Amino acid sequence: MVPLKNLKNKKILIFGAGLSGLSTIKKLKNKVKDLSFWDDNLKIRMQVKKNFNLKSDPRFFLKFFDYIIMSPGIDIYQHSKKKFFKKNFSKIITDIDIFTSSIDLKKNKVILITGTNGKSTFSKLLYHVLKNKNKNTHLLGNYGEPVLNYKQNKYKNYYILELSSYQIEYSKFLRSNVCSVLNITPDHLQRHKNFSNYINIKLRIFDSLINTGVGYVSESFPFFDKIKNKKVYKAKLLNKIYLKNKFLNKETFISSISITYKILKFLKISDKVIFKSFTTFRPLPHRQEFVKKIGNIIFINDSKATNFESSKFSLEYYNNIYWIVGGLLKKNDKLKLSNFVIGKIRQIYLIGKNMTFLNSQLPKKINKSKCKTLINAVHKSFKDAKNSGLKNSVVLLSPAAASFDQFDNFEHRGNEFKKIVRNI
């Protein structure tokens, strides 16, 4: 373990000064005697030096360190100093390691959530329910605040941490009372190389469980036989009739809802609190987010759908869909649509870098328009939906791709979509 109190006399390099890196610098600056940092961006290095008076050594790769605290967004396998990182991989840790190692798990509860799709939504759902029971409930990690930003109370806290595969990959000392993998479908293969590696990284979350802890997957989880920890159980599917929340009451969510329920029961939350909180839960932005209704046409912002499996959730749920899709496609993502889904899609509007490839992969029987930009796609899809004469139709932004070819991130893309729609 790497609790904060044990790092005082260690030689530590913080690599990367993004959100988690900056919070780590703030936390360790006055607690570690030999602390240095590096970021490949000169502007960021200058800002850190100015704000924290912390040394950055361009020859870090020639030095010895006890620990390298790595920002998860950095791909060490493609980095110019990858030989240094490979040699020192056992020393690479994360801010999550420090955080979970520093908590008394007998007096507090740490809940770790990962999965390919829906992990932010269901981390927020856990937070929503537990907050109604205990005000000392905190949502941290990949979706919430950086963990080391948080001032810890000593006991009776719930800490919910949403973790990406990047965070799990670099972590060595994760600890939890309860954890879950909601689902696994191919994603981030440009970094993890193949699906098998990605699966194994996700399943490593179960190594975090303490002796009294438990882990959960869905009843139909296809990789259960790969889990070595005997304290991991299958969550029996809840009956859909229990769910009165329109957003949550979707077939594609049932397995994640069931896992959430099992976690809450493990934490001794009553059914009354659980189902009342489920009813009042509101979805996060950019996840099947209702934007506006014009006549018989509704506009849905699903910009968070950055892979094809995520988009399938929305395509299966809505009808008479005018689908805006495209961006930076992820390696080995499978663009397969069932006949059921094909029948729901009226037209497709292609945007972004991979329009030609998408055009060749998506069903030929559906009309497609190469719009290139989001604003062109919104206006054309609205015009086509309006002229269709259908009683109800949906203009759906569900890109099935990353956003970085045209936008800063999926939030930027979703906000631009909402801005365009609201100006119609």
N, C-alpha and C positions, 0 to 999 in steps of 0.2 A: 504493500500500500504506500501511497504518497500523501499522507496528511500534511496540511500546511505547516504544522509545527516541526515536521521532520526535514523541511527543505532549507532551513536557515543556513546551514553550512555547506550546502551543495553548490556545485557550479552549474548554472542553468542558462540555457539559451532559449529565448522565446522567438519562434520563427513565424513571422507573419503578424502584421499589426492591423488586422481587420477588427470587427466588433469583439470577437472572443479574445484576440491577441491584446487589444487595448485594455480590456477588463482584467486580463491576466497581469499585464504590466502594472496596472493600478494596485492590484491586490498584493503583488510580490515585491514591489519596489523597495519598501521599507522593512521587508521581512526576510529577504535573501541577501546575503553579503556579496556574493559574486554572481550578479545578474547582468546579462547582456541580451540584445535582441538584434534581429535582422529582418528587413523587408526588402524585396527586390525593387520596390518603387522608391525612387530617390525622394520624391515629394513627401511621402509618408515618413521616411526616415528622418527627414528634416523636421517635420512636425513633432515626432516623438522626442527627438533630441531637444527641441525647444520646450515642449510641455513637461517632459519628465527628466530631462538632464540624464538620459540613459545612454550608455555607450553602444555603438553599433560597429562591429568589426567585419570588414569585407573579407578577411581571411579566416572567418569562422570555421571553414571546412578543414583547417589545419589544426584546430584546437581540440582539447579534451573537454567533454561535458558529462556530468552525471545524468542530466536529463535534458531532452529537447522537447519543449512544449510546442506542439505543432498546430497551426491553424488548419482545420479540416479541409478547407477549400483548396489548399495547395497540393498539387499532384506531384509527389516526390519522385514518381517513376519517369516523369517527363522533364524534371528539373535539370538545370545545367550541372548541379552538384549531386546528381542521383547516386553516384558511387559513395559519397560521404553518407547519404541517408541510408543506403543499403547496408553499409558497414555498421552504422549506429542505430539500426532499426529497433533493436531491443531497448534503446534509451528513449525512443519517441513516446511521449504521452500526450494527454490532452487536459484542458481545464476541467473536463468532466471527471477525469481520474482524481484530480486534486479535491474537487468538490465532494464526490461521494466517499472518498477516503477520510474526509474530515468530519463526517456526520456520524453521530451516535444512532445507529439504526435500531436500537432497542427503544429509544425515546422518540424517534421520528420515523417517518415512512418515506422511502424513495421509490418512485414508480417510473420505470423506463419503458418507453413505447417506441417501436419502430415498425417499418412496413414500407412497401413500395407506394401504396396509395392510401390516402385517408388518415395518415398519422397525425397531421395537424388538427383535423376535425375532431378526431376521437381523443386526442390529448386535451383539446379545449372542452370537449364534453365531460371528460373526467374532472377537469378543473371546475366546470360549472356545477357539477353535482357535489363535489367535495367542499367547494366554497360555501355551499348552502349549509353544510354540516360544521365546518371548521374554518373560521376566517383566516387562519394561518395556513392557507393553501397557496402554493406558488407554482406558476407555469414557467419553466425555464428551458434552456437548451436551444435546439434548432429553430423552434417556433417562438418561444418566449424570450425573456432576457438572457444574456450570457450569464452562466451560473456564478461566476466569481464577482459579478456585480452585486450579488445579493448578500445582505447582512443576515446571517443565520441566527435565529432564536435557538435556544439550547434544546427545547423539547416540544413535543406535540405539534409538529409541522408535517404537512404533506408536501412533498416536492415531486412534481410531475415533470419529467424530462423527455422531450421528444428528440430522438437521436436519428441522424442520417447514417447511411452506410459508411460515409467518410469518417464520421466521428467514432463509430465503433471500430473501424479498421485501425485507427491510430491509438485507441485506448488500450491500456494494459491492466488497469486496476479498478474497473467498474464494480460497483457494489449496489445491490438493490434488495428491497423487500418483496417486490413483485414486478414482473416485466412481461412483455408480450411482443410477438411478431404478428401483426394484423394480417399480412399477406405478403407474398413474394411473386413478382412477375419481372421479366427482364428490364433492367434499367441501369444507367450509368456504366454500361459495358465498355465505353471508350476508355474508362479509367480502370475498371476491374477486370478487363480483358475477356472474360467469359462468364456465362450465367452461373456455372458451378462455383466460381470464386465469390460471386455476389451472394449466392445462397449461404455459403459458409460464413461469410462476414456477418450477414444478418443474424444467423443462428448463434453467433458468439455472444449475443446479448444475454443468453441464458447462463453463461459462465459467471455472470455478475451476482447470481442469487446467493444470499447468505443461507445458513443452515435451516432457518425457519421460513425462508422465502418460498414462493411458488411462481411458476410461469404459466402462461396460457397461449394457446393457438386455437384456431377454429376447428370445429368438428371435421371439416373436410380438408384440413391443411395437408397439402400433397408431400411435404418434406418431413413429416413427423418422425419417420424412421431414421432420419439423419441427426436427430436431437439426442445427445448423450445424457443430458441431465434428467434424472428420473423424477425430478420435482416439477416437470412440465406436463400440463394436462390439457386435454381437449375440452373446449367450452361447448356445451350442448346448445344447439340453436334455440333461441327464444321463439315463442309463437308470435307471429307478426301482429296479432290482435292487441297485444299489450302496448303497442307504440301509437300514441295519438298525435305525435309530431309529424306533420306532412313531409318535412325535409328528411327526417330520419327514417320514415316509414317506406323504405325502398328495398326491393329485393336484394340489391347489390350491397346494402349496408348491414344486412341481418347478421352476418358472421362477426363483423366488427362490433356491432351492438351487443352481441352475446358475450364476446370477450370483455367488453367494458363492464357489463353486468357482473360477470364472475369476479373481476378485479374489485368492484365495489362491494360485493358480498364478502370477499376475503378481508376487506377493510372494515367489515361489520357495519355497513350502511344499510338502513332499512329499506324495504321495497317502497314504502310510502315516500321517502325522500328521493329515491332513485327515479321512480316513474313520474313524480311531480316535476322533478328537475329535467327529465327527458322532454316533457311536454313544453317547458318554457325555453328550451335551448334554441338559439338562433345560429344559423350557419355562418361560417367565416366569409369574408370578402373573397371574391374570385373563385369560389367553389359553388357552381350552380346558383349563382347570385342573380336574383331578379333585379333588372335595371329599370325597365319601363314597359308600359303597354300602350300601343297606339292602335286604336280600333280593335281588330281581332288578332293582332300580332304582338307577341311578347318577346322581349330581348333578354337573353340569359348570358351572363358573363361567367365562363368556366375557364378562365385564363390559367388557372393552376394546373389544368390538365396538360402536363408537359410530356406525357407519353401516351401511346395509343390505348393502353389498358384503362387509363384514367378517362379518356374520352368515351370509351365504351359505356361507362356508367351513365353518362348523360344521353348518349344515343339510344340506349335501351329504355330510358325513362320518358323521353318526350316523343311527340308525334308531329308529323308534317314539318320536318326540320329543314331549315336553310342553314347549312353547316359551313362555318368559316374555319378553315384548317390550314396549318402550315407554320413553318419556322425552321429551326435547326432540328432535324430528325435525329433521334438517338440510335446509336449503333445496334444493329440486330433487332430493332423494334419491329414487331410483326403487324403488318397492316391488313388484318383479316376481319371481314364483316360477315356476320351470319345473314341469311336471307331475311330473317325477322327484322334485323336492323336496317338492311338495305331498303326494305319496304317502308321504313319510316322517313327516309331522307328524300326530300324533293329535289334539292340541288346542292352542289358543293362549290365553295368559293375558296380558291387557293391563294395563299399569301406567302411571302417570305422566300428564303433562299432555295428551298427544295421543291418548287412547284412542278417542275418537269418530271421529277421522280415520283412525286405523289400522284400526278396525273396518270402515270403508267401503272401505278400499283392499286389505285382505288377502282371500284367496279365500273366497267365501261357503260353499263346500262343507266348510270346516273349522270345527268348533265353537269358539266363542270365549267367554271369560268376562272381564267387566270387573272386575278385582280392585283396581284403583287403587294399592294399596300392595304392596311387595315381599313382605312377610310373608304377606299374604293369598294372593298368587300361589303362593308356595312351598308353603303348606299345602294349597291346593286342588289344585295339580298333583300333589303327592305322593299325596293321597287318590285322585285319578282314576287315576293310574298304578298304584296298589296294587290298585284295584278292576277294572282292565282284564283281568287274568288273562294278560297277555303274558309270554312267557318272559324277555325283556329289554326294558327301556325306559330313557329318558333324560329327566330333568328338566333342561332347558337354559336357563340365564340367558344370553341373547345379545340384548341390548336393541335393537340397530340404531339407537341414538339416544344423544344426550348425556345426562348424568346430572343436570344442574344444577337441574332442577325439584324434585328430592327429595333430592339428595345433593351433597356438596362436589365430588366428582370420581368418575371411574370406579373408582378404588381403594376409595373409601369405599363405593360401591355393591356392589362385589365382596366386600368384607370383611363387609358386612352380610348378604349372601347366605350366605356361609360360616358366619357366626355363627348364622343362623336354621337352616340345615341341620344343623349340629352339635348343636343343641339339640332336634332331633326325636327 
